[in-house]
Amino acid sequence: MATAPGVATPDEYVGATIVREQTNLWADAWRRLKRNRLALVSTILLCGLVLVALVSLFWTPYPIWRQGVASTYQTPNSHFLLGADAAGRDIVSRLMVGAQISLEVGVGTQIVVALIGITIGLIAGYFRGWLDGIFSTLINIFYGIPDLLVALLLVLLLGRGLDKIIFAIAATRWMDMARLVRGQTLALREREFVEAARASGTRPNKILSRHILPNALGPIIVQATFGIPQAILFEAFLSFLGLGVQPPTPSWGAMAADGFHALRIAPHIVLAPAIALSLTLMAFNFLGDGLRDALDPRQKR
């Protein structure tokens, strides 16, 4: 049915209403997040970590592959702030590149998880029926398989490249995102603005991309924030087992494994990557808690 000039169509009216609601939601969420000191401190720490990772792309105090730049098991001093490892390599330089590897694994894994999980969750939640049954069964099957077994098999079959490790970890983590998005889609598809868009003849792909997905972004972001430290820890564990990135590229897990046999005589080799890993995991978890509280409508006053 045609509308008079200057009069918004039902779909345009619904879209404008959603934009206003989302603007208010994100503004309120930012105000609540600023009151969470742990989340703000974690954000600052993570920004510093990203800066270190970016700097390591162009500069490190010493080449990460060069051995013998210091004495074996060199303790921290003015020239080597965190000492050197068993091969005489500078630990600060290797930590800097290790931060780059950890962020690439954490963020890269969540990108793959989001692509798989969001797509499956939207389709299963919106169309329901036999599609929902197939995807729900697939999710339950993957939940029943030990994630460590899946990751180990994929790494052994595909190799130890960084992209292959990201894919192997994502293969064990996409189910959480898919189940979350499916639940959000099931709830949102019954809302009035989705019913109005459907009644106006809007195609399903536009309803999913313009109306349902934007309103589910809050829980998705929170889930991704919690998923990043899980992926980083998983990669560190694989590297500790010797199945991580290829040497001489440093990983915090591999650095801890290399120094484990000399823990009594040179504890700094293990403590440096372990502390860096712990601080990073805590920062992401505190930020995830802050985002969850900030994006929860029940916190709104």
Secondary structure as GFF3:
##gff-version 3
##sequence-region A 1 301
A	DSSP	alpha_helix	10	34	.	.	.	ID=ss1
A	DSSP	alpha_helix	37	56	.	.	.	ID=ss2
A	DSSP	alpha_helix	91	127	.	.	.	ID=ss3
A	DSSP	alpha_helix	129	144	.	.	.	ID=ss4
A	DSSP	alpha_helix	147	158	.	.	.	ID=ss5
A	DSSP	alpha_helix	162	170	.	.	.	ID=ss6
A	DSSP	alpha_helix	174	188	.	.	.	ID=ss7
A	DSSP	alpha_helix	192	199	.	.	.	ID=ss8
A	DSSP	alpha_helix	204	207	.	.	.	ID=ss9
A	DSSP	pi_helix	208	212	.	.	.	ID=ss10
A	DSSP	alpha_helix	213	215	.	.	.	ID=ss11
A	DSSP	alpha_helix	217	240	.	.	.	ID=ss12
A	DSSP	alpha_helix	252	260	.	.	.	ID=ss13
A	DSSP	alpha_helix	268	294	.	.	.	ID=ss14
A	DSSP	three_ten_helix	297	299	.	.	.	ID=ss15
###
